[in-house]
Each structure stands twice: as structure tokens, then as C-alpha cells.
Amino acid sequence: MFKKRLFSGLGAITASSTALAEDAQRWGVNMTEGVTDVSREIYGLHMDIFWWCVGIGVVVFGVMFYSMFKHRRSVRKESATFHENTLLEIIWTVIPVIILVIMAIPATTTLERIYDTADADIDIQVTGYQWKWRYEYMGEDLSFFSNLRTSQDEITGRSQKGEHYLLEVDEPLVVPTGQKIRFIINAADVIHAWWVPALAVKKDAIPGYNNEAWTTINEPGIYRGQCAELCGRDHGFMPIVVHAMEPADYERWLADKREEAAVLRELMAQTFTFEELMTRGEGVYQRMCVACHGANGEGGVGKAIAGSPVATGDINAHLDLLVNGVNGTAMQAFGEQLNDLDMAAVLTYTRTAFGNNMGDSLQAVDVYQFKAAQ
């Protein structure tokens, strides 16, 4: 019995220690070491400078406290009468300059590496939208949007929050390990910031301007980040997920994406039934529209769709709104964000769902012709 209780107690202590360690990591105040050579170099530089600062602080405050104690009034120390000491002033000017120069040498070397985006193996265009990311693989004829996958039930508290709450997406950015990846980062609407701490990459995404960053990931894994710029309401719903694969796995993924694109091109040429468009349109709505317009079309950030004069009015005006958006509002232009089939499907869905009951439908070719006429 005693042994049983002993082992039970040791197990409880071990479990508690593990939990405390996890809490310490979760609530740690130090920066992330990261998983790339550059991120570790940055972390090492950060720690070196930190300990330099600690040493300087100890010396400065040590001298100050020693002087205060040694020359305190209670021991009847008389104040010095000199006003300046040339040698002392030279010393406390020259020493900090030397320290700063010593710090600047490794810092400059690291900065040069951070900004060296030349000779990349893969170029990826990263474009920020409210509130999603678009990734385009340059030279591969491949692009897709990456949207928040966390359900509205988790966000509103109707269900338990998952392990990666607000840090999960439907389409992660996939890259190979061991290759230099250059990111060309901009935005389509407002200023965003593409930030993945484990990769030591953080760059502003600015409309009309390209920023560059790069990384080389040595080990396969999934690395998560977020938009680090206050880009508007729901700015926290704009996660980033980078999936690093072995080169062979990456090539297989790339082949699968090319096959998906070919299948989609075939679908775009087909005619779908009303029921098929409604099913596909509901999925598009849940992925792209629900955050602004509500799960039941009741509105929120955006206007209500249920009973909307747009969704129950002229279908061409409705399509124009989806394709071109409304300047100065949260209603984005989805002409580039959605393919023609998904655009036709979501328009069909919103004109019939939420009690609108219009019964209208469009095919992908209708959307294509509408865009071509503009």
C-alpha cells in the first residue's frame, strides 16, 4: 500500500512538474529561438546583448550603490569640491563607444544575412487581404487563398476551443525543407504583416509596395503565425500556417495541386444543377463570407444578407457587387479571390438561402462572360 501511494505521489509530482514546465513555456517572456539557422543566430545575438546589458547594469548600479553607501552622510563624509574630471569623462565616453562597436559587428553581420534574398530556389508571392492570405508560387501557375478554419461555434463560445484556436487554416503554405524560399509580400487593401516567429520572418504587407523576406527550413514541421498589424476588426482572425515538407513530399504535393487545378478547369466548363450549386455555394459561404455576414445571414461586420435588397434584387447588380466590391467599406472585391465556379455557386446560394428564396442561379460561364465584358 505504501509503495502504491509512493508511486502515485511521484506520478502526481511528475505530472505537476510537466504542467508547470508547459505553463512556463506558454507564459515565457523571452523571444522564440526558432527553427532556422537565421532565427537561431538572431536568438543568440539577442541573448549575447542581453547578458552584456546585465553586466553593464551590475557594474553601473554596483558603483552607484557602493558610492552611496561608502560616502553616506551618517559617516560624516564630506562632498567633493571638483566640478569635472577630464580623465573620468574620457573613460566613460570611450568605454561605451567601444562596447557599442563590439555589439555592432555581429549585429551588422546578422542584418546582412536577414536582408540577403538573392539566389532563392523558390519565389512565393504573399498577398494580404482582409482577412486572409493569398499565396502564388512564381513560375508554377499555382495560387490559392488561405482562410481561417476555426469554426464560428468555437469563436462565439458555443463549442470548446480546439488546440490551434485561431491558428488553423484550410490551405497552409507548403514549402520544401533545405531550400531557400523568398517571400515577396504585399497587400490588396490595407496594411497587414506576415509574421511567423519560428522562421524569424516578419514583414509588413503594404498595398502597392513589395517587401522581401526569406527562409530556409531544415526540418519538416508545421509552423504557425499571425498577421501582426492591426488591419481592422477581426484582425486576429488572419492566421498563417507554413507546412515544411521533405523535397520528395513537396514535389508530390505540387503534382497534386496541379492535378486539382486541371480538374477545376474541367469543372469550370461544366453545367451544374441548382442543388449542386447550392451545396457548393454553402461551402464557399462558410469559408469566405460567414465572418462578416453571419452564420444565418444576419450581418455583423458586413450588412445582413437575409432580406437584403441586393440579394433579392437584380442578379447582375448582385454579381457586380461580388466581383468588384465596394470601395471604402469592408465589402471586398472577390473577383480575384474566388474562381468563376465558386462565385456562381455562392451567388446562387445567397439568393435562395436565409429566406431570400429567389431561386436564381448562375453558371461559371456566366461569371466569366460578366468579367470579360468589364
Secondary structure, DSSP 4 states (H G I P E B T S, - for coil): -HHHHHHHHHHHHHHHHHHHHHHHHHT--SPP--SSHHHHHHHHHHHHHHHHHHHHHHHHHHHHHHHHHHT-GGGTPPPP--S--HHHHHHHHHHHHHHHHHHHHHHHHHHHHHT---S-SEEEEEEEETTEEEEEETTTTEEEEE-B-S-HHHHHTSS---TTTT--BSS-EEEETTS-EEEEEEESSS-EEEEEGGGTEEEEEBBTB-EEEEE---S-EEEEEEE-S--STTGGG-EEEEEEE-HHHHHHHHHHHHHHHHHHHHHHTS---HHHHHHHHHHHHHHHTHHHH-TTS--SSS---TT-TTTTS-HHHHHHHHHH--TTSS----TTTS-HHHHHHHHHHHTTTTTT-------HHHHHHHHHH-
